[in-house]
Amino acid sequence: MAKKARKVTIVGSGLVGTACAYSMINQSICEEIMMIDRTYDRAVAHALDLSHCMDFTPTRTKVYAGRLEDCRDMDVVVLTAGANPKPGQTRLDVLGEAEKITRDIVSRIVDGGFDGVFVVAANPVDIVTYIVREVSGFLRNRVIGTGTSIDSARLKTLLSEVFAVDPRSVNGYAMGEHGDSQFVAWSHVTIGGKPLLHILEQHKERFRHVKLDEIAQKTKDAGWEIFTRKGNTQFGIGNALAYIVRSILNDEHKIIAVSVVLEGEYGQTGVCAGVPAIIGDGGIEEVLELNLTWEEQRKFTQSCDILKAAIASLQL
């Protein structure tokens, strides 16, 4: 019996889109990748370049160029095309331009018959994810933003350096906006299954140098540090996208901090924000409601209020 090919479209053949495609190819995540760019020749060139990887990968992935109207048979559409902030701007400063780009792209994809899952990386990702949901009319489970997945990975990397462990032995989440109002839910950070706050309490002298506020700030600033030094981020977020797509296509039920439309969770509605969620073949299978401390809940509410104000400014 022939196996159904898993198909992914990447809209935006820039640094993030191509990093995502490269990660998926090397991890054998799907059988077909369609590259789309506003400049068709650019999409063709990237597709050709990526297709030349196949002699050196475990399995073959068919890579080709296409157009927005060609997404009918795709399982997942990854949106990386958007407006990039200039030095001195925040992700929210490019909201107006991002809305125009997103509306055009999503309308054309849905009108072409696409019925799969959107995975969004374009910034400001929480608000763009909300726009995608509104324009597409899809149920919330089929519209996923990368949210604070990359921030959570940065947090784990920073903690792994402080405590000299593998980042994969650290569990925890940055939550809220993928931006300046994000926060770390320290009450749920563990190392090897042991709560971080308990470790610090037990070994006060050994870890007296550890400042959680400084680590949280470094987590928040990590993307900007990369951006100011080389003008973009690509590999971390590209791999985060591939990780989310793999969990969808393989129905892995991974728990990932993603941006999702909240429907009462954490006391919030009418907003997308970064929260841990179970990701499977239907997209968002379940949003996990952590038992946040009073201060963490205050920070989450404050972050959502900022995002709601930005959404309101668009008059969707």
N, C-alpha and C positions, 0 to 999 in steps of 0.2 A: 504494500500500500504506500502510495506516495505521501511524503510528509509535507505538510503545508509550510511554505517558506515564510519566515518571520521577516516583516518588511518595516523599515524605519525611514522616515523622511527627516532631513535636517535642513531647516530654513535659515539661511545665513551661512555663507561659506567663508566666514572670517576666521579669526584665530580660535575662538571658542568652538564654533561649529566643526572646524576641521580637527581640533583636538578631540572632540567627542567622537567623530567618525574614526579617527585613528585608534582611540581606545577600544571602541566596539569591534573593530577589525581584529585587533591583537588579542581580544578576549573571546572572539568567536561568538558574539552575542546574538547576531542575526544573520540571515542569509542574503538580504538585500538592503542596500542603503541608497537612497535617492538624494542627491545634493541639489539644493535650490539656492539661487542668489539673484539679486536684482540685475546683475550682469551675467547673462547666460553663459558667455564664454568662460567666465571665472569659474562657474560651477562645473563646466565641462573639464577645465584644466585640473581642478582639484579631484574630480572623479577619476581622471586618467592617472594622476599622480598616486592617488590612494590605491587604485587597482594594481599598480606595479608592486604593491607590498605582498601580493598573494603567494609568491614563490617562497616567502620567508615566514609564513604564518601557519598555524595548525590546520585551519580549514579555509576554504575559499568563501569570500564575501563578494557578491556582485555589486559593484559601485557604478552609478551612472547619474547623469544630470537630468533634471526634469523641471516642470513648472508647477505653480501652485494648484492649478486645476487638475493635476495628475495624481492627487493624493487619495483617491477613492479607495484603493485596495490596501492602503497602508495600515499597519497596526498601531504605530505611534508616530506622531509628528512632534519633532523637537524644534522649539522656537528659540533661536539665538539672535535673530535680526532685531536690531533696535537702535537706540540712541546712546552713545557713549558720553559720560560726563567728562568735561574738560577739567584741567587742574584748577582746584579751588571750588569746584562744584560738588554737590552731593548727588546721590543717585536720584533723589526726588526732583532735582533741578531740571532733569531732562524729560519730565513726565508728559508735557504737552506734545512734544515730538514723538515720544514713544507711543502715545495713544493713537495718533494718526497712522503710524506704521502698523501697529498691531491690528487696528480695525480693518485696514485694507487686506492684510495677509489672512486673517482668520475668516473674514467674509468670503474670500475667494476659495479658500480651502473647504469650508463647510458647503458652499454652493456647489462645489465639485463632487460632493457626495461622501466626504470623509466621515467615518463613524467610529473612529478609534479613540485613543487617549492623547491629549496634548500634554507635553512636558515643556515647561517654560523656563528659560534662563535669562531672557532679556530683562534689563534693569529699567526702572525699579521693579524688581521681580514680583514682589507681593502685589503691587497695584496692577502690573501687566497681567498677572495671573487672574486677578479679579476681572479685568477687561476682557480677557479671553473667555472666561465663563459667561459674562454678560452677552458678548457678541455671538458666541457659538450657540448659546441656549442649552449647552450640555449640562447634565447632572454634575454635581461638584466632584464626584469620584473620578471623573474623566478629565479633569483639568488640574494638573499638579505643577507647582512651581518649585524650583530648586531650593528656594527659601534659605533657611539657615543650615542646610546640609553641609555646605562648604565651611561655614563658620564653626560648626560642631567638629568637623575634621581638624580645623586649625586649632581649636581648643585642645583636642586630644593630643595633637602633635606637641603643643607647648607643655602640656602636663607630662607627656612621656619624657621630655628633656629634663624636667625638674625632678621627676621621681625615677629616672633611669629604667623605664620599662618600655615595652613595645606599645605603640599607639593603639594597637588593636586590643590591648588589655585594659584600656581606659574606656569607660562608657559614660556618656553625659551629653547634654544638649545646650547649645545656644538657642534662644527662643525669641519670638517676636519678629520685628522688622529685620530683613537683611539690610542693615544700615545702622545709623547712629544710635537708634533707641533700643537695639538688641540688648539682651542680658544673658547671663549664664545662670541656669537653675542649679546652683551649687548643692542644694539639698538632695539632688538626684545624681550627682557625679560619683562614680565608683572606680576603684582601681583593683582589678582582680576580684571584683565582686564586693569589695569592702568600701563602705562610704568614705569619701575623701575627708569629710569633716571629722569623722572618727579617727582617721589616720593622723590628722593634724593635732587632734586633742591628745592622742596617746603618745605622740612623739614631738612634743612641743619644742624641745631643745634641738632635736635633729633637723626639724623643718621650720625653725624660727624665721628663716629668711623668706619663706613663701608668703607672698602677698596676693591674696585672691583678687583684689581689685585691680592690681597691676596686670595679672594674667587675663582678666576679663577685658581690660582695655587693649592689651596686645592682640587678643582674639579679634576684637572689633576693628583694630587698625591694620590687621595683617594684609588685607586686600589692598588698602591704600598704600601701604609700604611697597608692595610689589608694583602697583600702578605708577607711583611716582618715580620708581627706579627704572622701569622699562616700558611704561606706557600702556600696559594691559595685563590682565591675568588670563590664563588659558588652560594650563595643564590640570590644575586642581579642579576647576569647575567642569572641564571637559570630562574628567574621570568621574566626577559626581553625577553628571548627566548619564554617562554610560552605566553607572551603578544603579540608578533609578530605572532606566530602560530595561536592564537585565532583570530586575526584580519583577517588572511587569510581564515581560515576555516569557520568563521561566516560572511565573507564579510563585516567587520565592517567599513572599510574606516577610520581607525585610522590614525592620523598623527604622525609619529614616526621618530626620527632621526636615520636613518639606513645608512649602507654603500651600495652604488649602483654605477654601472658603469655610469659615466657621459657622456652625448652625446651633449655637447655644453652648458649645464647649468653652470652658474657662469663662463663661458668662458673656460671650461675644457672639454677635451676628453682624452680617453686612460688611465683613472684612476678611481679607486673606492675611495670614500670618504664619510664621514658622513654628510648627509644633511636631512632636513625634507622631508618626502615623504608620500603619501597616500597609505595605505596597504589594499588590498582587496583580493578577491578570485583568482584574476589573479596574485597576488604578488604585484609588484610595479605598482600602477595605475597611479601615477603622481608624478614627482619630483617638490617640491615647490621651486621657486626661490625667496628668500627673498631679499628685497632691502637693501643690506648691505652698511654700510658706506665705505668710501675709505679705512680706516685703516683695517676694518674687511675683505674687499675683498683682501687686500694685505696679510693678515695673511692666508686667505684661499688659495690663490695662492701659497704662500710659503709652506704650508702644502702639497698641491698637488704635488709640485715640489719634495719634499722629497719622497713621495710615488712613483712618476714616476721614480725617480732614482733607487729606490729599485726594481721596476718592470723591468726596463731595465737591471739590473744586472742578472736577471734570463734568459734573452734571450728567451722569450716565442715565 
